[in-house]
Each structure stands twice: as C-alpha cells, then as structure tokens.
Amino acid sequence: MNVFPLSPVDYIFTGVGSQPITFAFSYNQILDPGLLKKSLHETLNYFPILRSKLVRISETDYEFHISEEGLTFAVLESEVNFEEAGSIEQYIIPVSSIAGKPLTKITLTQTSGGSVLAVSVSHALVDGFSYFHFFSAWARICRGEPIIKPSLQRDVLLANFNKSEKIITANDIYTNCGLFYGEKRRELQSEPVHEERFFLSKDTIRSILEDTKNEPGISLTDNDIITALLWQKYIPLWSKENRNQKTYVTCPVDIRRVLSGLPRNYFGCALSFGTAAINFNGLLEASIGELAILVRNSIRKVKNDYILRSFGTLESLRKQKGLDAMEEIHLRHPHHGIIVTNLTRLPIRDLNFGSGAPLDFLSYVDVLAGAAVLPAENGVDIYVAHPPQ
C-alpha cells in the first residue's frame, strides 16, 4: 500500500505551526552508518508509512504518499560534543508537516566523544508511543533481534463519525475535543526558545501524594501531581493576573487502551486530549491536590464516546472550513494555558544499536508554554518551553 488516509486527529498536526516529535540521543561509541542504514532499510519494511509526504487531494483532505523523498538520512561530523550543544538544532532541523516535504528526518552526527543519533517525525504520522516503537524496533533489528510488528490498520480511526450539520464553533472544539480554535498558529520558532530543565524527585512527588485527600473513587497518579505543580507554577508567570480569567492545562491521552477495536500496536497518532480549567484566582488559592483532582477528572472523561465525538467534531470542522482551519487549532490555550506531555515511559535502554544504550538525550519542545515530563533516576526531568515575553 503506497497511500494512507489521515485520521481526524492526524490533521491537527498538519500545516503551519504543526509540532513534530524530535529527539537526539548521545552514544559514547561511534555508530556505524553503514550498519544503521542497512538495518533502517529492513525496519522500514514494517514501518513504510515513515517514508511519506503529505499530498493535498482536495480543499479538505490530504493523503500520506510513500515516496523515496519522504525520509532523509544524513551523516555529519561536528567538533561540538553533546554536553556542549546549546540545542537540538545543533544536530537536526525538525521536519515541517506541510505538503511536499519529507515527514521523517534522521541525522547521524559523529563527534570526538561518540555519535549523536537524531530523529524527527511528523506528529501527524506518530505519537510518542509510535515514535519509540519505530526507534526501538530499528535498534532491535540492528542487533539481530525480533521486533513487535506494528499494525497499520487505520479503519477504527476512519469510521463514519457522526458529523455535525451545524457550524462548528470554538466552544464545540473545546467541549468535545479539549482543544482550542479560532486563532492562527504561529510558525515554528527559528530563533532560540527559552527552555528550562529541572529535576523533580520521586520523594517530593510521593510526599505531595500522601498529603492529598482523594475524592471517593479517584486515585491520583504521579503525573496528576506533576501536572498540577506545573499548572500552578507557570501560568501566573506567563499570564497577566485577572481574577475571572480561566486558565487551562491540557494532557494528551494515548487511546490505544481506550478506543474499542484499536490495536494495541497501532502505528500512528492515537491521541485524544483532556483539558482542565480553573479561574486565575482559584489557581493561586488551590492546593496541589485540588488541582491534581481536576487534572485526573479531565483525563478520566477520555473514554470511547468522548473520543468518537471528538473525532466527529474535528472531521466536521475540516469538511466545513477546509484544511486551513486545522492551522487554527491549538493543543493548549494560546494565552492562558499549558500542555503537559508525560514521556516517563521513554524506553532509553531499548535504543541500543549494538554498543550500548544512549547516555543522554535532548528533546525538541516546540510547543511554547508546553512541558515534557521525562524519566530520570529517582524522579523525573522536566523540560519547559517558555512563551516569548
């Protein structure tokens, strides 16, 4: 199959300002480019959609077309060691999810201290689960080991959703999808983004959990606590105080374990979004536990009916207003919101191409006013991309 249709959620990651998934991993050994290319060729037999370009077929639709130009692999040299790199752009320029451009880029950079392997993939093609499914499968094939084969069956995400006859509004997008609509997205930053990285210990998270009174039937997670902390810490820094202004936190949710009929090994973007809200004054006065309960409740509502309604709403908007409308959808409120992505299950140890797992990594946090929660020993590392002041 050389052509794949897009699902409704894929479309929100297309066009100007769409966000790719991009990581760079540092190895203390020199990776053999010939071996990497050979094993990549074999891996793409299972993940052919990664060699895709977007092709516009109508005013409302794209298709993924497999092409030799859909994936690029470059081998470079650099005198800058990983520890000295100022940003991930030192090793790779992230992909742009626009028509005619490659949707996957891979760069191997040889340094005096080893190798840096960077991979950028359009978020329309993958979510975090699928990105690392491919990456770890590539490493396993390079080591001569079997892989978990992906499912490319997209039928469940392409069902005949109940489309709305009425004009879709910004309120519909928020209520039904947990997203925000009506303002053109900015282009991806060409200038450096102010990023912050800090460590949060497991003991700190557990201490807050123990002090939190759960509501009946609600069991809070570490991620609920972390998300609540970030919400309360950063929104007051980024927004002008207005007691009545609502503030928002958005959490992407992997729907493979939620949506009926969707294979657990589905390869693609299988996300829905839970968004919690509270006014500015309430955000300042609430306990972390109270905010964490709001976060948990927003995620709990992402069930089968919600997902189908969300997809139907996105499909209706696109059919009514065309592809350009997708460039007005925001994953977080563009003025009073933060999006927090949990990547604590990132399988670093699996990214072993025969000479050991990577020692460190950089991620591309391109959603301004966004945070990524990443694994660390005895806690988590948190990347925050600050909005321009």
N, C-alpha and C positions, 0 to 999 in steps of 0.2 A: 504494500500500500504506500503510495507516494504522496497522498494528500490526506490531511486530517482536518476535520472541522474544529472550530473553537467552541468551548462551552461558555455559558453566560459569564462565569467568573473569570475566565481567561481574558475576556475583553477589557476588564477594568485595568489590566496591566499592559495595555497597548497604547501607542500614541505618545504625544509629548508628556514628559514628566513621569512616564511609567518606570517602575522600580525593578531592576534586575536583582538576582541573587549572586553575590560575588564574594569569594574568599581567596586568600593567598596563604599557602602553608609552607613553612620553612623546614627543610631537612638538613641534617648535618653531614649528609653524604651527597655525592654527585649522582643525580638520577640520569640514567642512560636515555637520551632522547629517542634513539632507535627502538629500544625496548618499549618505551612509553607509546610511541606511535603505532607499533605493531599490535600491542595489547589494546590500544584505543580502537583500532580498526575492527578487532574482534568484538569488543564491547558494544560498538555501535550497531552490530547485527541485532542486538537485543534492545537497543535504545535508538532506533533510526530517527525518531522524531526530533532528536537533538540537532540533526543536520537540516534544520528548517529555516525558511524565510517566510515572512508574512506576505501574502498576496491578497490585494483587495479585489473582491469579485463583484461587489455591489456597493451601494451607498450605506448599507447596514451590515455587511459581512466581510470577514477575512477568512482565509484558509491558511493552514500550515502546509507549505510545499517543500518536500525534501529536495535538497539541492547540494551539489558539491561545494557551493559557496556558502552554505548555511552554517558551517562550522569552520573556524580558523584555528590553526595551531602554529605558534611562533616559538622559536628558540632564540633566546637573547643572552647577552653577558652583561654583568654590571659589577662595578667596583664597590658598590654600596652593599654592605651586609644588612641582613634582615633587621637587626637590632637598631640600625641607624636610619632605616627608612622612615620618612615622615608620614607617608600614607600609602594605601594600597595601590594608588595610581602609579607608584614607582614601578610596579610590576605588570599592571594590566589596566587598560581603559575599558570600563564596563560596557556591555552591549546596550544598544538602543532598540526598543521594541517597536520599530516603525517599519513600514513596508519596504521590502527590498534589501534590508540589512541582515547580516548573519545574526542568528539568535543565540549562538554559543561561541564563546572565545576561550581559548586555552593558551596560556603562556608559560613556558619553562624558562626561568632565568638562572643562569649559572653564576655563582659568586665565589669569592675566595673561601667562604665558610661553608659551602654546600650548594643546595639548589632550593629555589622557590617555585612552587607549582601553584599557579593561579587559574581559577576557572570562573567565568562569568556566564550566566544563563538567564535568558528572559524569564521573568516571573510568570509570563503567560504560558510558558512551557512547563515550568516546575514550581513546586513549593519547596519548603525546606526538606521535607521527607524525601521527595523525589530527587532533589539535588544530591543529597548524600547517598541515596540508593545507587544512583549512577556512579558517583565518585568511589564509593566502597566496592562496587562491582568491578570497576576498572582496575582497582588495586588488587582485588582477588584474582582476576584473570591474569594480571601481570605476574602474580605469584603462582599461577597454575592451579588455582583452587576453584571449586564450583561456586556458582552465584545463585541468589534468589532471583528468578526471572521476573521482569516487570509485566504487568498487564497493561496493554494499550487499548483495552475495551472502554470506549467513552460513552456507550449507549445510555447509561443511567444519567449522565450529566447532560445528555442531549435530548431528554424526554420532551414530549409535547407539553410544556409547562402551561399552566393557566395564565394566559396573557390578559392584561387589563385593557378594557375598552376605554377607560377614562385616561386622561393625560396624566402621566406620572410626574409627581412633584418631588421637591427636595424632602418634604416630610415623609413621603412614601419610601424614599431611598433610606432615610434614617430609621423609620419604624420597621420596615420589612427586611432591611439588609444590614443595619448597624453602620452604614456608611454616610458620606456627606456629599451633596451635589449642588452645583449651581455656580461654581467659581472656577475659572480656567486654572489648570495646574501650571506651576512654574516649570521651566525647563530644568533639567538636572544641572547641578552646580558645576561650573567649570573652575571656579576659584575654590581654595581650600575651605572645608567646612570645619567649624569649631566643634571638635569631638572631645568628649570626656570619657575616661575609662576608670572605673573604680571597682574595688573588691568588697563584697558583702559576705560575711562569714556565716556558715551554717548555724553556729551558736546564736548569732544575733537573730536570724530568721526564726529559729525554734523558740527563742525567748519571747518574741512577739506573739508567736502562735500560742504558747502556753498562757499568755496573759489575756488572750482574746476569748470573749464569751461567744460561743457559736449559737446561732439561732437553731431551734429544733429542725432536724432534717438537713442541716447544712454542715458539711465537713470542709473546712478551709484547707487549701494546699499552700506549699511554699510559694508557688507562683502568684497566688492571690495576694499574699503578704508583700512580695516584691513589687507587684504592680501597684498596689495601694501606696507603698512608700514613694515610688517614682511619681505617681499622680500628684500626691500632696507636696512633694519637694519641688517639682519643676514647673507646674502650671502657674504658681504665684510668681516665679521668676520670669516667665515668658509672656504673661497676660497682664494688662492693666487691671487693677482691682476694681471690681464692680460687684457689689453685694448680690445683685439679682442676676448677673450673667451666669449662665450654665457653663460648666466645664465638663470635659468628656475624657474617658480613657477607652481605647479600643484594643481588643485582643483577637488576633487571628486564631481560628479553631480548625484543626485537622478533622475533616468529616468522614474519613475512611471507616472509623468505628461507629459512625452515627447514621449515615445515609444508607437506607436499605438497598441492597443489591450492588453497592460499590465495592469492588475487590479491595482487600487489604493491601495488595501490592500494586494498586493502580498507580501508573506513572503519569503525572501531570500536575496541575494545580487543583487541589481538592480542599479549598478553604471556604469557610463562612466566617462571619465576624460578630462578636459580642461586644456591645458598647454600653458602658455605664455612665451615668450623669449625676451631677450634684451642683448646686449653685456655688459661686465663689466663696461666699461666707461659710456655707456648710462644709466646703472642702477644708477650710482653715480650722474649723472647730471640731471636725470629726476625729475620732480615734482611728488608728490604722486598722484596727479590727472592724470598725463600722464600714470603712471604705472597702476593705477586703470582702466583706459580705456583699456589697454592691457589685464588685467585680465577679464574684462567684455566681451570683444570680444572673448576671448578663451572659455568662458562659453556659449556664445550665439551660437557658432557653434555646440554645442552638441544637434543636432536635429536628427530626425528619420533616415535620410540617413547616417549621421555620425556614429550613434550607430550601425546600421546594418553593415556598413563597418568595424567598429572596431571589432565587434564580429566575422565577417568573417575572418579578419586578424589573430585574436588570435586563431581561430579554425584551420586555415591553418598552422600556425606555429606549433601548437601542433601535428597535423597529420603528418607534415613533419619531425619533430625533436624529438617527444616524450615528455613524462611528465617532463623529466629533464630540458627541455628548459624553463618550467614555473619558474624554480628556478633562471633564468637569467633575469626575468622581474622585473623592479623596478618601484615603483609608483612615484618616483622623481629621477631626475638626480643624480647618486651616488656620484658626485664630485662637481657639481655646481648648485644644485637645492634644493628647499624646497617644501614640500607639506603642504597645509593648509586645515584642515577639519573644517567645520562650524557645531558646535553642539549646537547652541544657542537656538534651539527649544527643547532641552532636557527637558522632562516632569517630573521634580523632584516632583512636587506636586501630580502627579498620582501614585507615588511609595509608597503609604500609605497602609500598611498591617493591619490597624485597630487601630494603636496607634499614628498616625500622620506621616507626610512626613519626609523624612530624613533631618538632619540638615546640612550635609556636604558630600562631596564625594571626592574620589581620582580616577584618570583615569590612565590607563597604556599607556603611549606614547612610543611605542616601535619602531616607525619609526624614526631612528636618522635623524637629520635635518628635523624634522617634527614639526608642531604646530597644536594644537587643540584650537578652539575658543568656550568657554563655557559660559553659562548665568551667570550673576551676577547682583545685584541690581544697577541700574543706569549706567550700562555698561556691559563689558564682562571681564571674566577671561581668560587669555591666557597661555596655557601650551606649553613650547618649550623643545624639547629633542635635546641637542647639540650633534654633532658628536664627536668622540674621537679626541683629538689633537695629 
